[in-house]
Amino acid sequence: MESQRLSDLQKFYSIIARLEKGLGGARTLGSASGRLTWPKRGVYFFMEDGEVRSESGSGPRIVRVGTHALKTASGTRLWTRLSQHRGRLGSGGGNHRGSIFRLIVGTALMARHGHEYPTWGSGQSASADIRAGEVELEREVTRFIGAMPFVWIEVDDEPGADSMRGYIERNAIALLSNFGRTPVDAPSEGWLGHDCNRERIRKSGLWNSNHVDEVYDPAFLECLERHVLAMEAVA
């Protein structure tokens, strides 16, 4: 299975390289805006400076996979979700209570730099005073996530349990994850995720907790490739 995983990782990254080329290069949230032409729905793949592949080839490794609007009747659009991760460019702030990605990056930054924000991650909402006390860490998170290159595919299916976006997301995470298995493309020694308080982040080498312990379906690669080819056809 591990030999197949290596082969499947190589195929996965060749598809991602083709996707990146078709998009005209990766973007960063620090420079992106809602004025760009975003698909209504899709799946996104983040990379990170200093995090590179080793066994599966050369180039940056994917460190987070995500999607949105998986619950039936959800109307969240791709850019809406990405902007929640990005935070506010003007003030540099953000809302980690609305983005698990921001929350876990913030916990890692606290641990690495010795910050103390006792209210971080507490509750689904917070008062203005509490948010004001967290703003410096929110700004640090915004700078960190805003510098991460990412690419995306359009998968405009309806929200629900059988969503193709959910299928691609969970299988990509399961393929990339090193949780409970021999590491392939292990994170660097300096990867910020090593300081995260969540074991699944540290052991998977990803900024993901869900699906890191699952078995992937190799057939998802064909699905991923079909959507990349479909984007090329209309470019």
Residue frames as qw, qx, qy, qz and C-alpha x, y, z in Angstrom:
[[0.000, 0.885, 0.466, 0.000, 0.00, 0.00, 0.00],
 [0.309, -0.786, 0.084, 0.529, 2.84, 2.41, 0.81],
 [0.377, -0.114, 0.587, 0.708, 4.41, 1.89, -2.61],
 [0.146, 0.635, 0.658, 0.378, 1.04, 2.64, -4.20],
 [0.192, -0.895, -0.282, 0.287, 0.71, 5.71, -1.97],
 [0.359, -0.514, 0.315, 0.713, 4.02, 7.06, -3.26],
 [0.251, 0.206, 0.700, 0.636, 2.92, 6.50, -6.85],
 [0.023, -0.778, -0.611, -0.143, -0.45, 8.11, -6.15],
 [0.281, -0.800, -0.092, 0.523, 1.23, 11.10, -4.51],
 [0.322, -0.234, 0.494, 0.773, 3.35, 11.56, -7.61],
 [0.105, 0.484, 0.717, 0.490, 0.22, 11.48, -9.76],
 [0.181, -0.842, -0.465, 0.204, -1.57, 13.86, -7.40],
 [0.289, -0.683, 0.102, 0.663, 1.23, 16.41, -7.59],
 [0.268, 0.041, 0.622, 0.735, 1.42, 16.14, -11.38],
 [0.006, -0.703, -0.660, -0.262, -2.29, 17.04, -11.48],
 [0.279, -0.844, -0.236, 0.392, -1.74, 19.94, -9.07],
 [0.359, -0.362, 0.356, 0.783, 1.15, 21.19, -11.24],
 [0.152, 0.358, 0.684, 0.617, -1.13, 21.14, -14.27],
 [0.161, -0.826, -0.540, 0.032, -3.82, 22.96, -12.29],
 [0.353, -0.702, -0.018, 0.619, -1.34, 25.63, -11.19],
 [0.292, -0.084, 0.524, 0.795, -0.18, 26.15, -14.76],
 [0.037, 0.564, 0.709, 0.422, -3.76, 26.46, -15.98],
 [0.249, -0.861, -0.396, 0.201, -4.48, 29.10, -13.34],
 [0.348, 0.815, -0.107, 0.451, -1.45, 31.10, -14.42],
 [0.325, 0.339, -0.611, 0.637, 0.31, 30.35, -11.14],
 [0.415, -0.496, -0.700, 0.304, -0.59, 30.01, -7.49],
 [0.125, -0.774, -0.089, -0.615, -2.10, 32.97, -5.64],
 [0.305, -0.092, -0.679, 0.661, -1.74, 34.19, -2.07],
 [0.178, -0.765, -0.619, 0.007, -4.63, 35.42, 0.03],
 [0.328, -0.592, -0.110, 0.728, -2.57, 38.47, 0.91],
 [0.033, -0.272, 0.403, 0.873, -2.83, 39.64, -2.69],
 [0.035, -0.353, -0.852, -0.385, -6.17, 38.09, -3.73],
 [0.262, 0.148, 0.292, -0.908, -9.52, 39.82, -3.60],
 [0.478, 0.420, 0.722, -0.271, -13.17, 39.18, -4.28],
 [0.403, 0.707, -0.120, -0.569, -12.85, 41.18, -7.50],
 [0.001, 0.337, -0.874, -0.351, -11.11, 38.24, -9.14],
 [0.744, 0.049, -0.347, -0.569, -13.24, 35.71, -11.02],
 [0.225, -0.251, 0.892, -0.299, -13.81, 32.93, -8.51],
 [0.399, -0.199, -0.819, -0.362, -15.92, 29.85, -9.13],
 [0.606, -0.520, -0.072, -0.598, -19.03, 29.56, -7.00],
 [0.857, -0.429, 0.250, -0.137, -17.84, 26.35, -5.39],
 [0.647, 0.569, -0.492, 0.121, -14.54, 24.47, -5.30],
 [0.882, -0.399, -0.066, 0.242, -11.71, 22.82, -3.41],
 [0.165, 0.919, -0.310, 0.179, -8.51, 24.62, -2.44],
 [0.919, -0.070, -0.152, 0.357, -4.95, 23.46, -1.77],
 [0.151, -0.966, 0.203, -0.058, -2.49, 25.51, 0.30],
 [0.803, 0.230, -0.285, 0.470, 1.29, 25.36, 0.21],
 [0.471, -0.877, -0.005, 0.094, 3.77, 26.97, 2.60],
 [0.334, 0.811, -0.439, 0.196, 7.19, 28.56, 2.27],
 [0.155, -0.572, 0.763, -0.258, 9.91, 26.19, 3.45],
 [0.721, -0.001, 0.638, -0.270, 7.74, 23.10, 3.09],
 [0.427, 0.519, -0.581, -0.458, 8.94, 20.98, 0.18],
 [0.978, 0.053, -0.026, -0.201, 8.44, 17.45, -1.10],
 [0.273, -0.621, 0.729, 0.092, 11.17, 14.87, -0.65],
 [0.483, -0.040, 0.870, 0.090, 10.20, 11.31, -1.57],
 [0.554, 0.589, 0.579, -0.105, 7.46, 12.09, -4.09],
 [0.524, 0.626, 0.251, 0.519, 9.47, 14.57, -6.15],
 [0.353, -0.078, -0.157, 0.919, 10.53, 18.19, -5.93],
 [0.156, -0.486, -0.302, -0.806, 8.63, 21.39, -5.31],
 [0.313, -0.281, 0.431, -0.798, 6.31, 22.61, -2.56],
 [0.161, -0.230, -0.959, 0.051, 4.14, 20.17, -0.65],
 [0.410, -0.551, -0.358, -0.632, 0.46, 20.72, 0.03],
 [0.160, 0.088, -0.721, 0.669, -0.10, 21.53, 3.71],
 [0.343, 0.299, 0.596, -0.662, -3.87, 22.10, 3.81],
 [0.089, -0.235, -0.769, -0.588, -6.84, 21.00, 1.75],
 [0.181, 0.340, 0.593, -0.708, -10.28, 22.50, 2.20],
 [0.046, -0.405, -0.667, -0.624, -13.71, 23.11, 0.75],
 [0.212, 0.075, 0.332, -0.916, -16.97, 24.71, 1.86],
 [0.632, 0.122, -0.039, -0.764, -20.76, 24.39, 1.75],
 [0.218, 0.098, -0.966, -0.096, -20.97, 20.68, 2.46],
 [0.213, 0.299, 0.772, -0.519, -24.14, 20.93, 4.53],
 [0.171, 0.537, 0.751, 0.344, -27.41, 20.70, 2.63],
 [0.022, 0.909, 0.391, 0.144, -28.76, 24.13, 1.62],
 [0.473, -0.602, 0.044, 0.641, -25.52, 25.92, 2.57],
 [0.468, 0.859, 0.187, 0.088, -24.93, 28.98, 0.39],
 [0.411, -0.757, 0.307, 0.405, -21.32, 29.70, 1.28],
 [0.699, 0.706, -0.111, 0.021, -19.25, 30.49, -1.81],
 [0.856, 0.094, -0.148, 0.486, -15.59, 29.62, -2.38],
 [0.294, 0.534, -0.179, 0.773, -14.32, 33.19, -2.04],
 [0.535, -0.693, 0.004, -0.482, -16.40, 33.72, 1.11],
 [0.924, -0.360, -0.053, 0.119, -14.64, 30.79, 2.76],
 [0.712, 0.253, -0.106, 0.646, -11.21, 31.84, 1.58],
 [0.016, 0.680, -0.085, 0.728, -11.77, 35.37, 2.85],
 [0.733, -0.639, -0.026, -0.234, -12.70, 33.98, 6.27],
 [0.895, -0.144, -0.041, 0.421, -9.31, 32.27, 6.37],
 [0.481, 0.509, -0.014, 0.714, -7.55, 35.39, 5.07],
 [0.323, -0.573, -0.394, 0.642, -8.89, 37.86, 7.59],
 [0.190, 0.946, 0.250, -0.084, -9.24, 41.60, 7.04],
 [0.692, 0.323, 0.043, 0.645, -6.53, 43.14, 4.90],
 [0.008, 0.837, 0.023, 0.547, -7.13, 46.71, 6.04],
 [0.511, -0.748, 0.276, -0.322, -6.70, 46.16, 9.78],
 [0.331, 0.430, -0.831, 0.124, -4.91, 42.82, 9.49],
 [0.483, -0.178, 0.657, -0.551, -7.37, 41.36, 11.97],
 [0.465, 0.024, -0.794, -0.390, -9.69, 38.44, 11.52],
 [0.719, -0.292, 0.231, -0.586, -12.06, 36.04, 13.26],
 [0.149, 0.311, -0.939, 0.007, -10.51, 32.73, 14.25],
 [0.456, 0.134, 0.728, -0.493, -13.89, 31.64, 15.64],
 [0.710, 0.530, 0.115, -0.448, -15.13, 31.54, 12.06],
 [0.668, 0.585, -0.457, -0.047, -12.12, 29.69, 10.65],
 [0.919, -0.365, 0.121, 0.086, -10.62, 26.53, 12.12],
 [0.748, 0.410, -0.061, 0.518, -7.57, 27.18, 9.94],
 [0.035, 0.755, -0.214, 0.619, -6.97, 30.52, 11.69],
 [0.722, -0.621, 0.129, -0.277, -7.60, 28.96, 15.09],
 [0.957, -0.159, 0.065, 0.234, -5.02, 26.17, 14.76],
 [0.571, 0.524, -0.112, 0.621, -2.38, 28.43, 13.20],
 [0.225, -0.789, 0.156, -0.549, -2.91, 30.82, 16.10],
 [0.852, -0.507, 0.112, -0.071, -2.40, 28.08, 18.71],
 [0.881, 0.136, 0.003, 0.454, 0.86, 27.10, 17.02],
 [0.284, 0.686, -0.110, 0.661, 2.08, 30.71, 16.91],
 [0.533, -0.753, 0.122, -0.366, 1.28, 31.10, 20.61],
 [0.935, -0.307, 0.098, 0.146, 3.27, 28.01, 21.51],
 [0.762, 0.342, -0.004, 0.550, 6.24, 28.92, 19.34],
 [0.236, 0.586, -0.103, 0.768, 6.56, 32.52, 20.45],
 [0.313, -0.204, -0.676, 0.635, 5.35, 32.24, 24.02],
 [0.263, -0.315, -0.151, -0.899, 2.25, 34.38, 23.49],
 [0.007, 0.275, 0.857, -0.436, -0.53, 34.26, 26.06],
 [0.405, -0.095, -0.245, -0.876, -4.08, 34.69, 24.81],
 [0.205, 0.025, 0.903, -0.378, -6.25, 32.78, 27.29],
 [0.575, 0.421, 0.368, -0.597, -9.48, 33.50, 25.40],
 [0.283, 0.429, -0.655, -0.555, -8.17, 32.18, 22.05],
 [0.356, -0.009, -0.894, -0.271, -10.55, 29.55, 20.72],
 [0.042, 0.248, 0.797, -0.549, -13.01, 30.02, 23.57],
 [0.374, 0.558, 0.488, -0.558, -16.66, 30.08, 22.49],
 [0.496, 0.485, 0.613, 0.377, -18.38, 30.56, 19.15],
 [0.141, 0.842, 0.170, 0.492, -18.50, 34.33, 19.58],
 [0.550, -0.266, -0.343, 0.713, -16.82, 36.95, 21.73],
 [0.059, -0.919, -0.281, 0.271, -17.39, 40.47, 23.00],
 [0.416, 0.865, -0.084, 0.268, -15.71, 43.48, 21.45],
 [0.341, -0.826, 0.433, -0.117, -13.35, 43.72, 24.44],
 [0.825, -0.204, 0.511, 0.127, -12.22, 40.10, 24.06],
 [0.750, 0.556, 0.237, 0.269, -11.70, 40.50, 20.32],
 [0.132, 0.948, -0.212, 0.199, -9.68, 43.66, 20.93],
 [0.541, -0.662, 0.519, -0.020, -7.42, 41.71, 23.28],
 [0.822, 0.034, 0.536, 0.186, -6.82, 39.08, 20.58],
 [0.535, 0.829, 0.040, -0.158, -6.22, 41.41, 17.65],
 [0.029, -0.772, 0.606, 0.192, -2.41, 41.23, 17.64],
 [0.477, -0.136, 0.863, 0.097, -2.48, 37.45, 17.32],
 [0.627, 0.613, 0.459, -0.140, -5.20, 37.69, 14.66],
 [0.307, 0.889, -0.252, -0.229, -2.87, 40.00, 12.72],
 [0.237, -0.534, 0.795, 0.163, -0.01, 37.54, 13.04],
 [0.600, 0.216, 0.770, -0.024, -2.27, 34.77, 11.75],
 [0.527, 0.797, 0.186, -0.228, -3.38, 36.98, 8.85],
 [0.111, 0.803, -0.532, -0.243, 0.24, 37.61, 7.84],
 [0.389, -0.287, 0.871, 0.083, 1.09, 33.92, 8.04],
 [0.583, 0.407, 0.702, -0.046, -1.89, 32.58, 6.09],
 [0.391, 0.862, 0.066, -0.316, -1.82, 35.52, 3.69],
 [0.020, 0.717, -0.627, -0.305, 1.68, 34.54, 2.55],
 [0.559, -0.067, 0.825, 0.041, 0.77, 30.91, 1.75],
 [0.288, 0.241, -0.596, -0.710, 0.44, 30.12, -1.99],
 [0.534, 0.199, 0.758, -0.318, -2.69, 28.23, -2.96],
 [0.214, 0.058, -0.680, -0.699, -4.52, 26.84, -5.98],
 [0.529, 0.197, 0.567, -0.600, -8.14, 25.77, -6.42],
 [0.014, 0.128, 0.859, 0.495, -10.36, 23.71, -8.65],
 [0.511, -0.008, -0.001, -0.860, -13.92, 24.47, -9.60],
 [0.140, -0.189, -0.971, -0.041, -16.40, 21.78, -8.51],
 [0.337, -0.082, 0.064, -0.936, -19.81, 23.36, -8.73],
 [0.402, -0.278, -0.855, -0.171, -21.98, 20.64, -7.22],
 [0.496, -0.651, -0.172, -0.548, -24.81, 21.04, -4.76],
 [0.165, -0.474, 0.688, -0.524, -24.10, 20.90, -1.01],
 [0.893, -0.170, -0.034, -0.415, -24.87, 17.59, 0.66],
 [0.756, -0.425, 0.498, -0.001, -23.53, 14.31, 1.97],
 [0.837, 0.231, 0.415, 0.272, -22.66, 13.08, -1.52],
 [0.182, 0.948, -0.133, -0.226, -20.84, 16.24, -2.59],
 [0.847, 0.397, -0.084, 0.344, -18.02, 15.66, -5.07],
 [0.103, 0.799, -0.339, 0.485, -16.13, 18.46, -3.33],
 [0.669, -0.565, 0.386, -0.291, -16.28, 16.55, -0.08],
 [0.984, 0.092, 0.122, 0.095, -15.11, 13.40, -1.84],
 [0.614, 0.614, -0.201, 0.453, -12.07, 15.15, -3.33],
 [0.188, -0.788, 0.352, -0.469, -11.25, 16.97, -0.09],
 [0.784, -0.470, 0.349, -0.208, -11.31, 13.96, 2.23],
 [0.961, 0.157, 0.111, 0.200, -9.40, 11.69, -0.13],
 [0.447, 0.724, -0.243, 0.465, -6.72, 14.29, -0.87],
 [0.382, -0.726, 0.407, -0.402, -6.23, 14.78, 2.88],
 [0.926, -0.234, 0.285, -0.084, -6.09, 11.01, 3.48],
 [0.848, 0.427, -0.045, 0.311, -3.51, 10.60, 0.70],
 [0.263, 0.755, -0.296, 0.522, -1.29, 13.44, 1.91],
 [0.593, -0.699, 0.209, -0.341, -1.53, 12.61, 5.61],
 [0.446, 0.395, -0.761, 0.257, 1.35, 10.93, 7.43],
 [0.559, -0.405, 0.406, -0.599, -0.80, 10.20, 10.48],
 [0.833, -0.158, 0.473, -0.241, -0.22, 6.62, 11.69],
 [0.907, 0.376, 0.134, 0.134, 1.97, 5.62, 8.75],
 [0.677, -0.160, 0.197, 0.691, 5.50, 5.84, 7.44],
 [0.091, 0.812, 0.066, -0.572, 6.06, 9.51, 6.56],
 [0.570, 0.364, 0.456, 0.578, 6.28, 10.51, 2.91],
 [0.153, 0.628, 0.129, 0.752, 7.22, 14.12, 2.19],
 [0.504, -0.563, -0.517, 0.402, 7.59, 14.75, 5.92],
 [0.024, -0.983, -0.103, -0.149, 7.35, 18.34, 7.15],
 [0.448, 0.567, -0.397, 0.565, 10.54, 20.27, 7.77],
 [0.505, -0.245, -0.608, 0.561, 11.99, 20.49, 11.28],
 [0.068, -0.107, -0.205, 0.970, 10.99, 24.12, 11.40],
 [0.233, -0.437, -0.651, -0.575, 7.37, 23.60, 10.32],
 [0.278, -0.317, 0.284, -0.861, 5.07, 25.69, 12.51],
 [0.786, -0.221, -0.331, -0.473, 2.59, 22.83, 12.76],
 [0.613, 0.041, -0.703, 0.358, 4.98, 20.97, 15.08],
 [0.064, 0.065, -0.509, 0.856, 3.98, 23.51, 17.74],
 [0.542, -0.292, -0.304, -0.727, 0.25, 23.02, 17.31],
 [0.389, -0.256, 0.701, -0.540, -1.58, 21.60, 20.33],
 [0.870, 0.182, 0.132, -0.440, -3.48, 19.11, 18.15],
 [0.592, -0.299, 0.723, 0.193, -1.86, 15.72, 17.71],
 [0.701, 0.495, 0.506, 0.084, -3.52, 15.17, 14.34],
 [0.308, 0.942, -0.129, -0.040, -1.86, 18.29, 12.96],
 [0.275, -0.737, 0.610, 0.096, 1.57, 17.37, 14.28],
 [0.593, -0.154, 0.783, 0.109, 1.46, 13.73, 13.15],
 [0.669, 0.593, 0.448, 0.011, -0.22, 14.26, 9.78],
 [0.437, -0.153, 0.313, 0.829, 2.06, 17.08, 8.65],
 [0.031, 0.519, 0.549, 0.655, -1.04, 18.99, 7.53],
 [0.171, -0.009, 0.321, -0.932, -3.10, 21.91, 8.78],
 [0.664, -0.167, -0.426, -0.592, -6.05, 19.49, 8.79],
 [0.365, -0.250, 0.772, -0.457, -7.57, 17.40, 11.56],
 [0.806, 0.240, 0.334, -0.425, -10.48, 15.69, 9.81],
 [0.881, 0.451, -0.057, -0.127, -9.82, 12.70, 7.52],
 [0.122, 0.758, -0.639, 0.042, -6.09, 12.43, 8.38],
 [0.402, -0.284, 0.853, -0.173, -6.58, 8.90, 9.74],
 [0.798, 0.358, 0.290, -0.387, -8.72, 7.62, 6.86],
 [0.562, -0.038, 0.700, 0.440, -7.88, 5.33, 3.93],
 [0.278, 0.533, -0.191, -0.776, -8.02, 7.12, 0.61],
 [0.766, 0.424, 0.480, -0.058, -9.75, 5.91, -2.54],
 [0.415, -0.257, 0.484, 0.726, -7.22, 6.01, -5.42],
 [0.298, 0.568, 0.670, 0.374, -10.10, 6.60, -7.86],
 [0.056, -0.899, -0.268, 0.341, -10.43, 10.16, -6.58],
 [0.340, -0.450, 0.395, 0.725, -7.34, 11.08, -8.62],
 [0.233, 0.315, 0.726, 0.565, -9.24, 10.46, -11.84],
 [0.056, -0.845, -0.531, 0.016, -12.04, 12.67, -10.55],
 [0.303, -0.758, 0.042, 0.576, -9.56, 15.40, -9.63],
 [0.332, -0.172, 0.570, 0.732, -7.94, 15.23, -13.04],
 [0.176, 0.577, 0.717, 0.349, -11.29, 15.43, -14.82],
 [0.108, -0.917, -0.330, 0.198, -12.13, 18.66, -13.05],
 [0.334, -0.596, 0.296, 0.668, -8.73, 20.15, -13.91],
 [0.292, 0.116, 0.711, 0.630, -9.24, 19.22, -17.56],
 [0.071, 0.762, 0.634, 0.115, -12.71, 20.72, -17.49],
 [0.192, -0.858, -0.072, 0.471, -11.27, 24.02, -16.24],
 [0.331, -0.326, 0.531, 0.708, -8.74, 23.99, -19.08],
 [0.278, 0.416, 0.768, 0.400, -11.48, 23.40, -21.62],
 [0.017, 0.887, 0.454, 0.083, -13.28, 26.63, -20.70],
 [0.441, -0.595, 0.025, 0.672, -10.20, 28.78, -20.07]]
